[in-house]
Structure formats: structure tokens, C-alpha cells
């Protein structure tokens, strides 16, 4: 059986971080009445960024994000959640 080609994330902050770093998002899906998940196309870069976000050193350069891109990503994803 083929492995899932999407990384499913429910953490809004992580989703904003990934989207701001140009990781392609496939969609926003409802899990239940109060929660949604973000489906990102699974790539090696995406998996590396998720690991770095969760477990990496605080001063890792891969965690640096342009504040304007991060704010745009947050607004965009919040709009997608509220559609």
C-alpha cells in the first residue's frame, strides 16, 4: 500500500510556519465540529522543517521566517478555516 502523500497538521502555528516557507498546502479539512487539519504535500523538505520546528535548536537558521510572510500565512490560513 502506498504511503500517504500528505502530512496532516492540526497545529495552526506549525501550519503558518510551513506555509510561510512556501510548503505547498493541498487543503484544509474538517476533523470534527471544532477542529480542522491542514494537509501539506509531503516532501523531504517539509519533513525536515516539521522536525526542526518541533525538536530543533532554538537558534537553527531553518526556523527563521520573514515576519510579513508569516503574518500573511496566518491571515490566509485563518480565512481558510473560517470559510
N, C-alpha and C positions, 0 to 999 in steps of 0.2 A: 504494500500500500504506500502511495506517495505521501511524503510528509506535508503538513500544512504549509502553504506558501505565504501565509500571513502571520504576523506577530500581533497578537491581540492584547491591547493595553487598556486598563481602566483608570490609570493614574493620569489626571489632566496635566500635571506639571511635566511628567515624563513625555507625554504626547506633544506638548508645546515645544519642549526642548528638541525632540526629534524632527518635528515639522519645521522649526526654525533653522535646522541644519539640513534642510532640503531632502529629508527622507520622504519618499512618496507614500501618501496615505490613500488607501483603497476605499475607505468608507467609515461611517460612524453607525454602529448598530446598537439597538436596544438590547439590554440583558434582562432587565425587568422594568417595572414602572419607574423606579428611581435611579437607575444606573444605565450608563451607555459604555460601549467599548469602542476603541479606535483600532482599526485594522490597518497595519502598515505592511507594505510589501517586504517580505523577509529577504535581507541581503546580509553579506558578511559585515558590511559597514554598520548596518542597523544593529546587529547583534553585538558588535564591539561597542557601539555608543550606549546601548542599554546596559551592558556590563559596567562600563566606565561610570555611567550615571549612578548606578546602584552601589558599586563596590570600589570604584577607583579613588585615587588620591585626590584630595580637595584642590590641589594646585595643578592638576592634569590639564594641559592645554586643550585637550579634546572637549573639555567642559565649557570652554569659552564660547559665548554666543553673542552676536550683535543684539543690543537691547531693543532696537527698533524691530528687528526681525522676530524677536521673542514676543514682543508686545503684539505685533501683527498676528503671529501664530495663535496667541492666547485669544484674541478677539475673534479670529476666524473659527477656531475650534469651538468656542462658546456659542457662536452663531449656529454652527452645525449641530450642536447638542440641542439647542432650543428650537430647531426647525419643526 
